[in-house]
Amino acid sequence: MMKVALTEWQESATCCWCEKERECVSTTFSDGFLKEALMCWKCLQTAFKVRSRQQTDKGQPEKPATSN
Ligand SMILES: [Zn+2]
């Protein structure tokens, strides 16, 4: 299970995702996707969803379509 560590809060910083000046947190994903990246809360949630979905896809290899 992927974990997200929030190490630092900044009242105003440039979000690495949307590149806007926002309230940001320094974000590190346990799988190495992001390391101490400053992100706003909105993008943090988006990044987490995107990454979770990618990991789920990877964990479920496509099965060839078979019929009986
Ligand atoms: Zn953002």
N, CA, C, O and the ligand as a Tripos MOL2 file, in Angstrom:
@<TRIPOS>MOLECULE
protein
  273   271    69     0     0
PROTEIN
NO_CHARGES

@<TRIPOS>ATOM
      1 N           0.8480   -1.2000    0.0000 N.3       1 MET1
      2 CA          0.0000    0.0000    0.0000 C.3       1 MET1
      3 C           0.8790    1.2430    0.0000 C.2       1 MET1
      4 O           1.7990    1.3890    0.8040 O.2       1 MET1
      5 N           0.5630    2.1210   -0.9210 N.am      2 MET2
      6 CA          1.3320    3.3480   -1.0380 C.3       2 MET2
      7 C           1.0090    4.3040    0.1030 C.2       2 MET2
      8 O          -0.1440    4.4470    0.5090 O.2       2 MET2
      9 N           2.0360    4.9440    0.6020 N.am      3 LYS3
     10 CA          1.8250    5.9390    1.6500 C.3       3 LYS3
     11 C           2.2990    7.2950    1.1700 C.2       3 LYS3
     12 O           3.1820    7.4010    0.3190 O.2       3 LYS3
     13 N           1.6980    8.3250    1.7330 N.am      4 VAL4
     14 CA          2.0910    9.6850    1.3940 C.3       4 VAL4
     15 C           2.5210   10.3860    2.6720 C.2       4 VAL4
     16 O           1.7800   10.4270    3.6540 O.2       4 VAL4
     17 N           3.7210   10.9350    2.6450 N.am      5 ALA5
     18 CA          4.2180   11.6710    3.7960 C.3       5 ALA5
     19 C           4.2180   13.1600    3.5090 C.2       5 ALA5
     20 O           4.7580   13.6150    2.5010 O.2       5 ALA5
     21 N           3.6090   13.9050    4.4040 N.am      6 LEU6
     22 CA          3.5930   15.3630    4.2720 C.3       6 LEU6
     23 C           4.5770   15.9180    5.2930 C.2       6 LEU6
     24 O           4.3680   15.8070    6.5010 O.2       6 LEU6
     25 N           5.6460   16.5120    4.7920 N.am      7 THR7
     26 CA          6.7220   16.8720    5.7050 C.3       7 THR7
     27 C           6.7780   18.3480    6.0560 C.2       7 THR7
     28 O           7.3200   18.7210    7.0960 O.2       7 THR7
     29 N           6.2260   19.1830    5.2020 N.am      8 GLU8
     30 CA          6.3830   20.6190    5.4520 C.3       8 GLU8
     31 C           5.1960   21.3840    4.8920 C.2       8 GLU8
     32 O           4.7200   21.0920    3.7950 O.2       8 GLU8
     33 N           4.7310   22.3450    5.6340 N.am      9 TRP9
     34 CA          3.6160   23.1660    5.1600 C.3       9 TRP9
     35 C           4.1090   24.5630    4.8360 C.2       9 TRP9
     36 O           4.8720   25.1560    5.5990 O.2       9 TRP9
     37 N           3.6700   25.0850    3.7000 N.am     10 GLN10
     38 CA          4.0360   26.4460    3.3370 C.3      10 GLN10
     39 C           2.7870   27.2380    2.9840 C.2      10 GLN10
     40 O           1.9340   26.8010    2.2110 O.2      10 GLN10
     41 N           2.7160   28.4150    3.5800 N.am     11 GLU11
     42 CA          1.5200   29.2360    3.3890 C.3      11 GLU11
     43 C           1.3630   29.6560    1.9310 C.2      11 GLU11
     44 O           0.2510   29.7600    1.4140 O.2      11 GLU11
     45 N           2.4860   29.8920    1.2870 N.am     12 SER12
     46 CA          2.4230   30.2800   -0.1120 C.3      12 SER12
     47 C           3.6510   29.7530   -0.8520 C.2      12 SER12
     48 O           4.7860   30.1140   -0.5410 O.2      12 SER12
     49 N           3.3950   28.8910   -1.8360 N.am     13 ALA13
     50 CA          4.4830   28.3270   -2.6330 C.3      13 ALA13
     51 C           3.9270   27.9500   -3.9930 C.2      13 ALA13
     52 O           2.7140   27.8740   -4.1850 O.2      13 ALA13
     53 N           4.8290   27.7150   -4.9300 N.am     14 THR14
     54 CA          4.3770   27.3230   -6.2600 C.3      14 THR14
     55 C           4.1730   25.8210   -6.2980 C.2      14 THR14
     56 O           5.1000   25.0420   -6.0770 O.2      14 THR14
     57 N           2.9510   25.4360   -6.5800 N.am     15 CYS15
     58 CA          2.6120   24.0240   -6.6760 C.3      15 CYS15
     59 C           3.3230   23.4100   -7.8800 C.2      15 CYS15
     60 O           3.2950   23.9760   -8.9730 O.2      15 CYS15
     61 N           3.9510   22.2670   -7.6860 N.am     16 CYS16
     62 CA          4.7040   21.6470   -8.7880 C.3      16 CYS16
     63 C           3.7740   21.0220   -9.8160 C.2      16 CYS16
     64 O           4.2140   20.6610  -10.9070 O.2      16 CYS16
     65 N           2.5040   20.8890   -9.4870 N.am     17 TRP17
     66 CA          1.5520   20.2150  -10.3790 C.3      17 TRP17
     67 C           0.8130   21.2410  -11.2460 C.2      17 TRP17
     68 O           0.8400   21.1620  -12.4740 O.2      17 TRP17
     69 N           0.1540   22.2050  -10.5910 N.am     18 CYS18
     70 CA         -0.6230   23.1950  -11.3560 C.3      18 CYS18
     71 C           0.1670   24.4900  -11.5760 C.2      18 CYS18
     72 O          -0.2670   25.3740  -12.3140 O.2      18 CYS18
     73 N           1.3170   24.5870  -10.9330 N.am     19 GLU19
     74 CA          2.2170   25.7350  -11.0770 C.3      19 GLU19
     75 C           1.5680   27.0560  -10.7010 C.2      19 GLU19
     76 O           1.8620   28.1000  -11.2820 O.2      19 GLU19
     77 N           0.6800   26.9900   -9.7180 N.am     20 LYS20
     78 CA          0.0710   28.2020   -9.2070 C.3      20 LYS20
     79 C           0.5490   28.4580   -7.7900 C.2      20 LYS20
     80 O           0.9590   27.5480   -7.0690 O.2      20 LYS20
     81 N           0.4820   29.7300   -7.4140 N.am     21 GLU21
     82 CA          0.8620   30.1100   -6.0600 C.3      21 GLU21
     83 C          -0.2580   29.7120   -5.1090 C.2      21 GLU21
     84 O          -1.3630   30.2510   -5.1740 O.2      21 GLU21
     85 N           0.0330   28.7810   -4.2410 N.am     22 ARG22
     86 CA         -0.9930   28.2380   -3.3650 C.3      22 ARG22
     87 C          -0.4100   27.9060   -2.0080 C.2      22 ARG22
     88 O           0.7950   27.9720   -1.7680 O.2      22 ARG22
     89 N          -1.3410   27.5420   -1.1290 N.am     23 GLU23
     90 CA         -0.9290   26.9380    0.1360 C.3      23 GLU23
     91 C          -0.4720   25.5230   -0.1960 C.2      23 GLU23
     92 O          -1.2450   24.7440   -0.7550 O.2      23 GLU23
     93 N           0.7570   25.1780    0.1320 N.am     24 CYS24
     94 CA          1.3180   23.9040   -0.3180 C.3      24 CYS24
     95 C           1.8960   23.0850    0.8240 C.2      24 CYS24
     96 O           2.2580   23.6070    1.8790 O.2      24 CYS24
     97 N           1.9690   21.8040    0.5790 N.am     25 VAL25
     98 CA          2.6690   20.9020    1.4930 C.3      25 VAL25
     99 C           3.7450   20.1510    0.7240 C.2      25 VAL25
    100 O           3.5940   19.8530   -0.4610 O.2      25 VAL25
    101 N           4.8160   19.8560    1.4140 N.am     26 SER26
    102 CA          5.8830   19.0710    0.8350 C.3      26 SER26
    103 C           5.4780   17.6000    0.8970 C.2      26 SER26
    104 O           5.2350   17.0520    1.9720 O.2      26 SER26
    105 N           5.4130   16.9850   -0.2590 N.am     27 THR27
    106 CA          4.8020   15.6610   -0.3780 C.3      27 THR27
    107 C           5.8000   14.6170   -0.8490 C.2      27 THR27
    108 O           6.5080   14.8190   -1.8350 O.2      27 THR27
    109 N           5.8480   13.5120   -0.1440 N.am     28 THR28
    110 CA          6.6880   12.3930   -0.5630 C.3      28 THR28
    111 C           5.8510   11.1280   -0.6470 C.2      28 THR28
    112 O           5.1970   10.7440    0.3230 O.2      28 THR28
    113 N           5.8700   10.4860   -1.7940 N.am     29 PHE29
    114 CA          5.1660    9.2180   -1.9760 C.3      29 PHE29
    115 C           6.1270    8.0830   -1.6580 C.2      29 PHE29
    116 O           7.2910    8.1110   -2.0590 O.2      29 PHE29
    117 N           5.6380    7.0960   -0.9440 N.am     30 SER30
    118 CA          6.5080    5.9970   -0.5100 C.3      30 SER30
    119 C           7.0630    5.1910   -1.6870 C.2      30 SER30
    120 O           8.0900    4.5270   -1.5500 O.2      30 SER30
    121 N           6.3990    5.2450   -2.8310 N.am     31 ASP31
    122 CA          6.8820    4.4760   -3.9800 C.3      31 ASP31
    123 C           7.8500    5.2570   -4.8560 C.2      31 ASP31
    124 O           8.2970    4.7630   -5.8910 O.2      31 ASP31
    125 N           8.1750    6.4880   -4.4360 N.am     32 GLY32
    126 CA          9.1670    7.2650   -5.1710 C.3      32 GLY32
    127 C           8.5900    8.1270   -6.2830 C.2      32 GLY32
    128 O           9.3330    8.8100   -6.9880 O.2      32 GLY32
    129 N           7.2740    8.1010   -6.4440 N.am     33 PHE33
    130 CA          6.6200    8.8980   -7.4850 C.3      33 PHE33
    131 C           6.9340   10.3770   -7.2990 C.2      33 PHE33
    132 O           7.2550   11.0800   -8.2570 O.2      33 PHE33
    133 N           6.8400   10.8390   -6.0590 N.am     34 LEU34
    134 CA          7.1900   12.2160   -5.7400 C.3      34 LEU34
    135 C           8.0580   12.2310   -4.5010 C.2      34 LEU34
    136 O           7.8590   11.4510   -3.5700 O.2      34 LEU34
    137 N           9.0280   13.1350   -4.5080 N.am     35 LYS35
    138 CA          9.8750   13.2490   -3.3320 C.3      35 LYS35
    139 C           9.9910   14.7070   -2.9180 C.2      35 LYS35
    140 O          10.5790   15.5330   -3.6160 O.2      35 LYS35
    141 N           9.4180   14.9930   -1.7670 N.am     36 GLU36
    142 CA          9.4210   16.3500   -1.2220 C.3      36 GLU36
    143 C           9.0110   17.3900   -2.2640 C.2      36 GLU36
    144 O           9.6420   18.4350   -2.4170 O.2      36 GLU36
    145 N           7.9530   17.0700   -2.9570 N.am     37 ALA37
    146 CA          7.4270   17.9870   -3.9640 C.3      37 ALA37
    147 C           6.3770   18.8810   -3.3240 C.2      37 ALA37
    148 O           5.5010   18.4100   -2.5990 O.2      37 ALA37
    149 N           6.4730   20.1660   -3.5980 N.am     38 LEU38
    150 CA          5.4850   21.0950   -3.0520 C.3      38 LEU38
    151 C           4.2200   21.0540   -3.9000 C.2      38 LEU38
    152 O           4.2450   21.3100   -5.1040 O.2      38 LEU38
    153 N           3.1310   20.7300   -3.2490 N.am     39 MET39
    154 CA          1.8570   20.6540   -3.9530 C.3      39 MET39
    155 C           0.7500   21.2770   -3.1350 C.2      39 MET39
    156 O           0.7660   21.2450   -1.9050 O.2      39 MET39
    157 N          -0.2280   21.8530   -3.8500 N.am     40 CYS40
    158 CA         -1.3980   22.3420   -3.1360 C.3      40 CYS40
    159 C          -2.2900   21.1430   -2.7850 C.2      40 CYS40
    160 O          -2.1010   20.0490   -3.3170 O.2      40 CYS40
    161 N          -3.2440   21.3510   -1.9020 N.am     41 TRP41
    162 CA         -4.0700   20.2330   -1.4170 C.3      41 TRP41
    163 C          -4.8450   19.5820   -2.5460 C.2      41 TRP41
    164 O          -4.9810   18.3600   -2.6080 O.2      41 TRP41
    165 N          -5.3480   20.4180   -3.4340 N.am     42 LYS42
    166 CA         -6.1630   19.9070   -4.5290 C.3      42 LYS42
    167 C          -5.3410   18.9670   -5.4050 C.2      42 LYS42
    168 O          -5.7900   17.8710   -5.7400 O.2      42 LYS42
    169 N          -4.1420   19.3960   -5.7720 N.am     43 CYS43
    170 CA         -3.3070   18.5860   -6.6460 C.3      43 CYS43
    171 C          -2.7790   17.3570   -5.9100 C.2      43 CYS43
    172 O          -2.5680   16.3050   -6.5110 O.2      43 CYS43
    173 N          -2.5740   17.5010   -4.6250 N.am     44 LEU44
    174 CA         -2.1420   16.3570   -3.8400 C.3      44 LEU44
    175 C          -3.1720   15.2330   -3.9280 C.2      44 LEU44
    176 O          -2.8260   14.0650   -4.1060 O.2      44 LEU44
    177 N          -4.4320   15.6060   -3.8000 N.am     45 GLN45
    178 CA         -5.4970   14.6030   -3.9050 C.3      45 GLN45
    179 C          -5.5370   13.9970   -5.3000 C.2      45 GLN45
    180 O          -5.7050   12.7880   -5.4630 O.2      45 GLN45
    181 N          -5.3790   14.8590   -6.3090 N.am     46 THR46
    182 CA         -5.3820   14.3730   -7.6910 C.3      46 THR46
    183 C          -4.2150   13.4180   -7.9260 C.2      46 THR46
    184 O          -4.3850   12.3390   -8.4940 O.2      46 THR46
    185 N          -3.0440   13.8250   -7.4870 N.am     47 ALA47
    186 CA         -1.8460   13.0080   -7.6870 C.3      47 ALA47
    187 C          -2.0040   11.6510   -7.0140 C.2      47 ALA47
    188 O          -1.6060   10.6220   -7.5600 O.2      47 ALA47
    189 N          -2.5820   11.6640   -5.8400 N.am     48 PHE48
    190 CA         -2.7700   10.4160   -5.1110 C.3      48 PHE48
    191 C          -3.7210    9.4890   -5.8600 C.2      48 PHE48
    192 O          -3.4800    8.2860   -5.9680 O.2      48 PHE48
    193 N          -4.7950   10.0630   -6.3700 N.am     49 LYS49
    194 CA         -5.7720    9.2590   -7.1170 C.3      49 LYS49
    195 C          -5.1360    8.6870   -8.3770 C.2      49 LYS49
    196 O          -5.2770    7.5010   -8.6750 O.2      49 LYS49
    197 N          -4.4310    9.5510   -9.1160 N.am     50 VAL50
    198 CA         -3.7950    9.1280  -10.3600 C.3      50 VAL50
    199 C          -2.8060    8.0040  -10.0840 C.2      50 VAL50
    200 O          -2.7840    6.9910  -10.7830 O.2      50 VAL50
    201 N          -2.0020    8.1940   -9.0720 N.am     51 ARG51
    202 CA         -0.9690    7.2160   -8.7570 C.3      51 ARG51
    203 C          -1.5750    5.8960   -8.2630 C.2      51 ARG51
    204 O          -1.1070    4.8140   -8.6160 O.2      51 ARG51
    205 N          -2.5970    6.0050   -7.4640 N.am     52 SER52
    206 CA         -3.2650    4.8050   -6.9560 C.3      52 SER52
    207 C          -3.8370    3.9940   -8.1070 C.2      52 SER52
    208 O          -3.7580    2.7660   -8.1210 O.2      52 SER52
    209 N          -4.4140    4.6970   -9.0670 N.am     53 ARG53
    210 CA         -5.0210    4.0330  -10.2050 C.3      53 ARG53
    211 C          -3.9500    3.3560  -11.0540 C.2      53 ARG53
    212 O          -4.1390    2.2310  -11.5160 O.2      53 ARG53
    213 N          -2.8250    4.0410  -11.2590 N.am     54 GLN54
    214 CA         -1.7300    3.4630  -12.0320 C.3      54 GLN54
    215 C          -1.2390    2.1830  -11.3720 C.2      54 GLN54
    216 O          -0.9670    1.1860  -12.0410 O.2      54 GLN54
    217 N          -1.1330    2.2290  -10.0620 N.am     55 GLN55
    218 CA         -0.6360    1.0590   -9.3360 C.3      55 GLN55
    219 C          -1.6280   -0.0790   -9.4210 C.2      55 GLN55
    220 O          -1.2360   -1.2400   -9.5410 O.2      55 GLN55
    221 N          -2.9060    0.2400   -9.3600 N.am     56 THR56
    222 CA         -3.9380   -0.7920   -9.4500 C.3      56 THR56
    223 C          -3.8930   -1.4530  -10.8130 C.2      56 THR56
    224 O          -4.0020   -2.6740  -10.9310 O.2      56 THR56
    225 N          -3.7290   -0.6240  -11.8520 N.am     57 ASP57
    226 CA         -3.6640   -1.1620  -13.2040 C.3      57 ASP57
    227 C          -2.4970   -2.1330  -13.3530 C.2      57 ASP57
    228 O          -2.6080   -3.1990  -13.9590 O.2      57 ASP57
    229 N          -1.3700   -1.7150  -12.7710 N.am     58 LYS58
    230 CA         -0.1690   -2.5280  -12.8730 C.3      58 LYS58
    231 C          -0.3580   -3.8660  -12.1530 C.2      58 LYS58
    232 O           0.1540   -4.9010  -12.5780 O.2      58 LYS58
    233 N          -1.1050   -3.8110  -11.0550 N.am     59 GLY59
    234 CA         -1.3090   -5.0050  -10.2500 C.3      59 GLY59
    235 C          -2.3230   -5.9750  -10.8380 C.2      59 GLY59
    236 O          -2.4740   -7.1000  -10.3620 O.2      59 GLY59
    237 N          -3.0130   -5.5260  -11.8740 N.am     60 GLN60
    238 CA         -4.0090   -6.4020  -12.4860 C.3      60 GLN60
    239 C          -3.7050   -6.5700  -13.9660 C.2      60 GLN60
    240 O          -4.2640   -5.8660  -14.8070 O.2      60 GLN60
    241 N          -2.8190   -7.5020  -14.2770 N.am     61 PRO61
    242 CA         -2.4660   -7.7080  -15.6870 C.3      61 PRO61
    243 C          -3.6830   -8.1170  -16.5040 C.2      61 PRO61
    244 O          -4.5600   -8.8540  -16.0530 O.2      61 PRO61
    245 N          -3.6910   -7.6090  -17.7050 N.am     62 GLU62
    246 CA         -4.8180   -7.8670  -18.5670 C.3      62 GLU62
    247 C          -4.9020   -9.3450  -18.9250 C.2      62 GLU62
    248 O          -3.9200   -9.9550  -19.3490 O.2      62 GLU62
    249 N          -6.0620   -9.8910  -18.7500 N.am     63 LYS63
    250 CA         -6.2270  -11.3060  -19.0860 C.3      63 LYS63
    251 C          -6.7370  -11.4290  -20.5170 C.2      63 LYS63
    252 O          -7.5780  -10.6470  -20.9590 O.2      63 LYS63
    253 N          -6.2310  -12.3960  -21.2160 N.am     64 PRO64
    254 CA         -6.7390  -12.5910  -22.5800 C.3      64 PRO64
    255 C          -8.2140  -12.9890  -22.5360 C.2      64 PRO64
    256 O          -8.6450  -13.7670  -21.6850 O.2      64 PRO64
    257 N          -8.9550  -12.4440  -23.4580 N.am     65 ALA65
    258 CA        -10.3860  -12.7540  -23.4880 C.3      65 ALA65
    259 C         -10.5920  -14.1980  -23.9040 C.2      65 ALA65
    260 O         -10.1500  -14.6300  -24.9680 O.2      65 ALA65
    261 N         -11.2590  -14.9180  -23.0570 N.am     66 THR66
    262 CA        -11.5280  -16.3250  -23.3890 C.3      66 THR66
    263 C         -13.0290  -16.5860  -23.2810 C.2      66 THR66
    264 O         -13.7250  -15.9280  -22.5070 O.2      66 THR66
    265 N         -13.4960  -17.4950  -24.0150 N.am     67 SER67
    266 CA        -14.8950  -17.8790  -23.9160 C.3      67 SER67
    267 C         -15.0100  -19.3930  -23.8680 C.2      67 SER67
    268 O         -14.2140  -20.1110  -24.4730 O.2      67 SER67
    269 N         -15.9660  -19.8460  -23.1740 N.am     68 ASN68
    270 CA        -16.1200  -21.3040  -23.0260 C.3      68 ASN68
    271 C         -16.9800  -21.9010  -24.1210 C.2      68 ASN68
    272 O         -17.2050  -23.1110  -24.1380 O.2      68 ASN68
    273 ZN         -1.6740   22.5850   -7.4290 Zn       69 ZN69
@<TRIPOS>BOND
     1     1     2 1
     2     2     3 1
     3     3     4 2
     4     3     5 am
     5     5     6 1
     6     6     7 1
     7     7     8 2
     8     7     9 am
     9     9    10 1
    10    10    11 1
    11    11    12 2
    12    11    13 am
    13    13    14 1
    14    14    15 1
    15    15    16 2
    16    15    17 am
    17    17    18 1
    18    18    19 1
    19    19    20 2
    20    19    21 am
    21    21    22 1
    22    22    23 1
    23    23    24 2
    24    23    25 am
    25    25    26 1
    26    26    27 1
    27    27    28 2
    28    27    29 am
    29    29    30 1
    30    30    31 1
    31    31    32 2
    32    31    33 am
    33    33    34 1
    34    34    35 1
    35    35    36 2
    36    35    37 am
    37    37    38 1
    38    38    39 1
    39    39    40 2
    40    39    41 am
    41    41    42 1
    42    42    43 1
    43    43    44 2
    44    43    45 am
    45    45    46 1
    46    46    47 1
    47    47    48 2
    48    47    49 am
    49    49    50 1
    50    50    51 1
    51    51    52 2
    52    51    53 am
    53    53    54 1
    54    54    55 1
    55    55    56 2
    56    55    57 am
    57    57    58 1
    58    58    59 1
    59    59    60 2
    60    59    61 am
    61    61    62 1
    62    62    63 1
    63    63    64 2
    64    63    65 am
    65    65    66 1
    66    66    67 1
    67    67    68 2
    68    67    69 am
    69    69    70 1
    70    70    71 1
    71    71    72 2
    72    71    73 am
    73    73    74 1
    74    74    75 1
    75    75    76 2
    76    75    77 am
    77    77    78 1
    78    78    79 1
    79    79    80 2
    80    79    81 am
    81    81    82 1
    82    82    83 1
    83    83    84 2
    84    83    85 am
    85    85    86 1
    86    86    87 1
    87    87    88 2
    88    87    89 am
    89    89    90 1
    90    90    91 1
    91    91    92 2
    92    91    93 am
    93    93    94 1
    94    94    95 1
    95    95    96 2
    96    95    97 am
    97    97    98 1
    98    98    99 1
    99    99   100 2
   100    99   101 am
   101   101   102 1
   102   102   103 1
   103   103   104 2
   104   103   105 am
   105   105   106 1
   106   106   107 1
   107   107   108 2
   108   107   109 am
   109   109   110 1
   110   110   111 1
   111   111   112 2
   112   111   113 am
   113   113   114 1
   114   114   115 1
   115   115   116 2
   116   115   117 am
   117   117   118 1
   118   118   119 1
   119   119   120 2
   120   119   121 am
   121   121   122 1
   122   122   123 1
   123   123   124 2
   124   123   125 am
   125   125   126 1
   126   126   127 1
   127   127   128 2
   128   127   129 am
   129   129   130 1
   130   130   131 1
   131   131   132 2
   132   131   133 am
   133   133   134 1
   134   134   135 1
   135   135   136 2
   136   135   137 am
   137   137   138 1
   138   138   139 1
   139   139   140 2
   140   139   141 am
   141   141   142 1
   142   142   143 1
   143   143   144 2
   144   143   145 am
   145   145   146 1
   146   146   147 1
   147   147   148 2
   148   147   149 am
   149   149   150 1
   150   150   151 1
   151   151   152 2
   152   151   153 am
   153   153   154 1
   154   154   155 1
   155   155   156 2
   156   155   157 am
   157   157   158 1
   158   158   159 1
   159   159   160 2
   160   159   161 am
   161   161   162 1
   162   162   163 1
   163   163   164 2
   164   163   165 am
   165   165   166 1
   166   166   167 1
   167   167   168 2
   168   167   169 am
   169   169   170 1
   170   170   171 1
   171   171   172 2
   172   171   173 am
   173   173   174 1
   174   174   175 1
   175   175   176 2
   176   175   177 am
   177   177   178 1
   178   178   179 1
   179   179   180 2
   180   179   181 am
   181   181   182 1
   182   182   183 1
   183   183   184 2
   184   183   185 am
   185   185   186 1
   186   186   187 1
   187   187   188 2
   188   187   189 am
   189   189   190 1
   190   190   191 1
   191   191   192 2
   192   191   193 am
   193   193   194 1
   194   194   195 1
   195   195   196 2
   196   195   197 am
   197   197   198 1
   198   198   199 1
   199   199   200 2
   200   199   201 am
   201   201   202 1
   202   202   203 1
   203   203   204 2
   204   203   205 am
   205   205   206 1
   206   206   207 1
   207   207   208 2
   208   207   209 am
   209   209   210 1
   210   210   211 1
   211   211   212 2
   212   211   213 am
   213   213   214 1
   214   214   215 1
   215   215   216 2
   216   215   217 am
   217   217   218 1
   218   218   219 1
   219   219   220 2
   220   219   221 am
   221   221   222 1
   222   222   223 1
   223   223   224 2
   224   223   225 am
   225   225   226 1
   226   226   227 1
   227   227   228 2
   228   227   229 am
   229   229   230 1
   230   230   231 1
   231   231   232 2
   232   231   233 am
   233   233   234 1
   234   234   235 1
   235   235   236 2
   236   235   237 am
   237   237   238 1
   238   238   239 1
   239   239   240 2
   240   239   241 am
   241   241   242 1
   242   242   243 1
   243   243   244 2
   244   243   245 am
   245   245   246 1
   246   246   247 1
   247   247   248 2
   248   247   249 am
   249   249   250 1
   250   250   251 1
   251   251   252 2
   252   251   253 am
   253   253   254 1
   254   254   255 1
   255   255   256 2
   256   255   257 am
   257   257   258 1
   258   258   259 1
   259   259   260 2
   260   259   261 am
   261   261   262 1
   262   262   263 1
   263   263   264 2
   264   263   265 am
   265   265   266 1
   266   266   267 1
   267   267   268 2
   268   267   269 am
   269   269   270 1
   270   270   271 1
   271   271   272 2
@<TRIPOS>SUBSTRUCTURE
     1 MET1         2 RESIDUE 1 A MET
     2 MET2         6 RESIDUE 1 A MET
     3 LYS3        10 RESIDUE 1 A LYS
     4 VAL4        14 RESIDUE 1 A VAL
     5 ALA5        18 RESIDUE 1 A ALA
     6 LEU6        22 RESIDUE 1 A LEU
     7 THR7        26 RESIDUE 1 A THR
     8 GLU8        30 RESIDUE 1 A GLU
     9 TRP9        34 RESIDUE 1 A TRP
    10 GLN10       38 RESIDUE 1 A GLN
    11 GLU11       42 RESIDUE 1 A GLU
    12 SER12       46 RESIDUE 1 A SER
    13 ALA13       50 RESIDUE 1 A ALA
    14 THR14       54 RESIDUE 1 A THR
    15 CYS15       58 RESIDUE 1 A CYS
    16 CYS16       62 RESIDUE 1 A CYS
    17 TRP17       66 RESIDUE 1 A TRP
    18 CYS18       70 RESIDUE 1 A CYS
    19 GLU19       74 RESIDUE 1 A GLU
    20 LYS20       78 RESIDUE 1 A LYS
    21 GLU21       82 RESIDUE 1 A GLU
    22 ARG22       86 RESIDUE 1 A ARG
    23 GLU23       90 RESIDUE 1 A GLU
    24 CYS24       94 RESIDUE 1 A CYS
    25 VAL25       98 RESIDUE 1 A VAL
    26 SER26      102 RESIDUE 1 A SER
    27 THR27      106 RESIDUE 1 A THR
    28 THR28      110 RESIDUE 1 A THR
    29 PHE29      114 RESIDUE 1 A PHE
    30 SER30      118 RESIDUE 1 A SER
    31 ASP31      122 RESIDUE 1 A ASP
    32 GLY32      126 RESIDUE 1 A GLY
    33 PHE33      130 RESIDUE 1 A PHE
    34 LEU34      134 RESIDUE 1 A LEU
    35 LYS35      138 RESIDUE 1 A LYS
    36 GLU36      142 RESIDUE 1 A GLU
    37 ALA37      146 RESIDUE 1 A ALA
    38 LEU38      150 RESIDUE 1 A LEU
    39 MET39      154 RESIDUE 1 A MET
    40 CYS40      158 RESIDUE 1 A CYS
    41 TRP41      162 RESIDUE 1 A TRP
    42 LYS42      166 RESIDUE 1 A LYS
    43 CYS43      170 RESIDUE 1 A CYS
    44 LEU44      174 RESIDUE 1 A LEU
    45 GLN45      178 RESIDUE 1 A GLN
    46 THR46      182 RESIDUE 1 A THR
    47 ALA47      186 RESIDUE 1 A ALA
    48 PHE48      190 RESIDUE 1 A PHE
    49 LYS49      194 RESIDUE 1 A LYS
    50 VAL50      198 RESIDUE 1 A VAL
    51 ARG51      202 RESIDUE 1 A ARG
    52 SER52      206 RESIDUE 1 A SER
    53 ARG53      210 RESIDUE 1 A ARG
    54 GLN54      214 RESIDUE 1 A GLN
    55 GLN55      218 RESIDUE 1 A GLN
    56 THR56      222 RESIDUE 1 A THR
    57 ASP57      226 RESIDUE 1 A ASP
    58 LYS58      230 RESIDUE 1 A LYS
    59 GLY59      234 RESIDUE 1 A GLY
    60 GLN60      238 RESIDUE 1 A GLN
    61 PRO61      242 RESIDUE 1 A PRO
    62 GLU62      246 RESIDUE 1 A GLU
    63 LYS63      250 RESIDUE 1 A LYS
    64 PRO64      254 RESIDUE 1 A PRO
    65 ALA65      258 RESIDUE 1 A ALA
    66 THR66      262 RESIDUE 1 A THR
    67 SER67      266 RESIDUE 1 A SER
    68 ASN68      270 RESIDUE 1 A ASN
    69 ZN69       273 GROUP 0 **** ****
